[in-house]
Amino acid sequence: MDIRVGDILQMKKQHPCGSSRWEVLRIGADFKLRCLGCGREVMNPRSKAEKSIRRVERGGQELSCEQLR
């Protein structure tokens, strides 16, 4: 999946603060994400993060999963 630094990810589950939108800060074997609701930063394994992505926003546009593969 083609995820880039700066993308906004809409996840399937909400963060405890109530937001389900995350900004991508770092990519590798793990993703470093920042919650856009409260600012918390977390590291998730790539496989777990990719499974929980509902949609991706890049440069103000919403991208489908087919466009990212």
DABEL-V374245 format. One record per backbone hydrogen bond with DSSP energy under -1.0 kcal/mol. NH is the residue of the N-H (numbers start at 1). CO is the residue of the C=O. E is the energy in kcal/mol with one decimal. If there is no record, write none. Layout:
nh	co	e
NH	CO	E
NH	CO	E
This chain:
nh	co	e
2	68	-2.3
3	1	-1.4
6	24	-2.3
7	4	-1.9
8	57	-2.5
9	22	-3.4
10	55	-2.8
11	20	-2.9
12	52	-2.2
15	19	-3.0
18	15	-2.7
22	9	-2.4
23	34	-2.7
24	7	-2.5
25	32	-3.4
26	32	-1.3
31	44	-3.2
32	26	-2.2
33	42	-2.9
34	23	-2.3
35	40	-2.9
36	21	-2.4
39	35	-1.4
42	33	-2.5
44	31	-2.6
46	29	-2.6
49	45	-2.5
50	46	-2.6
51	47	-1.4
52	48	-1.2
54	10	-3.6
55	10	-1.4
56	63	-1.2
57	8	-2.8
58	61	-2.8
61	58	-1.5
63	56	-3.4
